[in-house]
């Protein structure tokens, strides 16, 4: 009986091709991820026995996406339209959401809040259950940045999602 060694060259050639392919596909998967902050999970309440600290004023800027349009609010006030009682940014005449108007209004808020609040980089987005996913993603994009005269201006890059509208 003759001892025959297996030919491992085709298996090694396969590994030489597969390893770079798998490493390069991992980078493509990373590009499609949206970065956002989720609210912390509710856990047992811990009592703080230390002396109360001085409260820090925060902006707590929130966009509520409803079937009527966008409601913009903060810890200080709710942004109301000048003409009527309704959403801060109502739907356009064709019934679509006004993402450009939302970005413009957020730019005004950003300019006023810059340097005055420690959370001037963050925003909370909450939506009604009837709002579709693409509208939510487009709202997140409109809240993160605005393009003016071919210049990209960062608005609120730290986006958090809220559980729902209260």
C-alpha positions as CSV (number, residue, x, y, z in Angstrom):
1,X,0.0,0.0,0.0
2,X,1.2,3.4,-1.0
3,X,1.0,6.4,1.3
4,X,-0.6,9.3,-0.5
5,X,-0.6,12.8,1.0
6,X,-3.6,15.0,0.3
7,X,-3.1,17.9,-2.0
8,X,-3.8,21.0,0.2
9,X,-2.9,23.6,-2.5
10,X,-6.6,24.1,-3.7
11,X,-7.8,24.6,-0.1
12,X,-5.0,27.1,0.6
13,X,-5.8,29.0,-2.6
14,X,-9.4,29.2,-1.5
15,X,-8.4,30.7,1.9
16,X,-6.2,33.2,0.1
17,X,-9.2,34.4,-1.8
18,X,-11.8,34.2,0.9
19,X,-10.0,36.0,3.7
20,X,-9.6,39.4,1.9
21,X,-13.2,39.1,0.5
22,X,-14.6,38.6,4.1
23,X,-12.5,41.5,5.5
24,X,-13.6,43.9,2.7
25,X,-17.3,43.0,3.0
26,X,-17.2,43.8,6.8
27,X,-16.4,47.4,5.9
28,X,-19.5,47.6,3.6
29,X,-21.8,46.4,6.3
30,X,-20.5,49.1,8.7
31,X,-21.4,51.9,6.3
32,X,-25.1,51.1,6.4
33,X,-25.4,51.5,10.2
34,X,-27.3,54.6,11.6
35,X,-25.8,55.9,14.8
36,X,-28.3,56.8,17.5
37,X,-28.7,56.8,21.2
38,X,-31.5,54.8,22.8
39,X,-33.1,55.7,26.1
40,X,-31.6,53.8,29.0
41,X,-33.5,50.7,30.2
42,X,-35.6,51.2,33.3
43,X,-34.0,49.6,36.3
44,X,-34.4,49.7,40.0
45,X,-34.4,53.2,41.4
46,X,-31.3,54.1,43.3
47,X,-31.7,56.6,46.1
48,X,-29.1,59.3,46.2
49,X,-28.2,60.2,49.8
50,X,-25.8,62.9,48.8
51,X,-26.6,66.6,49.1
52,X,-28.6,67.9,46.2
53,X,-26.5,69.6,43.5
54,X,-27.3,72.8,41.8
55,X,-29.4,72.1,38.7
56,X,-28.0,72.8,35.3
57,X,-30.2,74.3,32.7
58,X,-30.5,72.0,29.7
59,X,-32.1,72.5,26.3
60,X,-33.7,69.1,26.0
61,X,-34.7,69.8,22.4
62,X,-37.3,67.4,21.1
63,X,-39.0,66.9,17.7
64,X,-42.4,65.1,17.8
65,X,-43.3,63.7,14.4
66,X,-47.1,63.4,14.0
67,X,-49.4,63.0,11.1
68,X,-50.0,66.8,11.2
69,X,-46.3,67.8,11.0
70,X,-43.4,68.5,13.4
71,X,-43.8,69.8,16.9
72,X,-40.5,71.3,18.3
73,X,-40.2,71.7,22.0
74,X,-37.5,72.1,24.7
75,X,-37.3,72.3,28.4
76,X,-37.9,76.0,28.1
77,X,-40.9,76.2,25.7
78,X,-42.9,74.7,22.9
79,X,-42.3,76.4,19.5
80,X,-45.7,77.4,18.2
81,X,-46.6,78.8,14.7
82,X,-47.3,82.5,14.5
83,X,-50.6,82.1,12.7
84,X,-52.5,79.2,14.3
85,X,-52.4,76.6,17.0
86,X,-50.9,73.5,15.6
87,X,-47.5,71.9,14.7
88,X,-44.4,74.0,14.7
89,X,-43.6,72.9,11.1
90,X,-46.9,71.8,9.5
91,X,-47.2,69.6,6.4
92,X,-46.6,71.1,3.0
93,X,-49.5,71.9,0.7
94,X,-49.0,68.5,-1.1
95,X,-49.3,66.7,2.3
96,X,-45.6,65.8,2.6
97,X,-43.4,66.5,5.6
98,X,-41.3,69.8,5.3
99,X,-37.8,68.6,6.1
100,X,-36.2,71.7,4.6
101,X,-38.3,73.9,6.9
102,X,-37.4,71.7,9.9
103,X,-33.7,72.1,9.1
104,X,-34.1,75.8,8.8
105,X,-35.9,76.1,12.1
106,X,-33.3,73.9,13.8
107,X,-30.5,76.1,12.4
108,X,-32.2,79.1,14.1
109,X,-32.5,77.3,17.4
110,X,-28.9,76.0,17.1
111,X,-27.6,79.6,16.6
112,X,-29.5,80.8,19.7
113,X,-28.6,77.9,21.9
114,X,-24.9,77.5,21.0
115,X,-22.7,77.9,24.1
116,X,-25.6,78.5,26.4
117,X,-26.6,74.8,27.1
118,X,-24.4,71.7,27.8
119,X,-26.6,69.6,25.6
120,X,-26.6,71.9,22.5
121,X,-25.3,69.0,20.3
122,X,-28.2,66.5,21.1
123,X,-31.8,66.2,20.1
124,X,-34.6,63.7,20.9
125,X,-36.9,62.5,18.2
126,X,-40.2,60.9,19.1
127,X,-42.9,59.8,16.6
128,X,-46.5,58.6,16.5
129,X,-46.9,54.9,15.7
130,X,-48.5,55.8,12.3
131,X,-45.3,57.5,11.1
132,X,-43.3,55.3,8.7
133,X,-39.7,54.4,9.0
134,X,-38.4,56.5,6.1
135,X,-40.0,59.6,7.6
136,X,-38.2,58.9,10.9
137,X,-34.9,58.5,9.1
138,X,-35.4,61.6,7.0
139,X,-36.2,63.5,10.2
140,X,-33.0,62.3,11.8
141,X,-31.0,63.4,8.7
142,X,-32.7,66.8,8.7
143,X,-31.8,67.3,12.4
144,X,-28.2,66.3,12.0
145,X,-27.1,68.7,9.3
146,X,-28.2,71.3,6.7
147,X,-26.6,72.3,3.4
148,X,-26.5,76.1,2.7
149,X,-24.6,77.4,-0.3
150,X,-22.8,74.1,-0.8
151,X,-21.6,74.2,2.8
152,X,-22.6,71.5,5.2
153,X,-23.5,72.9,8.7
154,X,-23.8,70.5,11.6
155,X,-26.9,71.0,13.7
156,X,-27.6,68.3,16.3
157,X,-25.3,65.2,15.6
158,X,-26.3,63.3,18.7
159,X,-29.8,61.9,17.9
160,X,-31.8,60.0,20.5
161,X,-35.0,58.2,19.9
162,X,-37.8,58.4,22.5
163,X,-40.3,55.6,23.1
164,X,-43.3,57.6,22.0
165,X,-45.3,60.8,22.2
166,X,-46.7,61.7,25.6
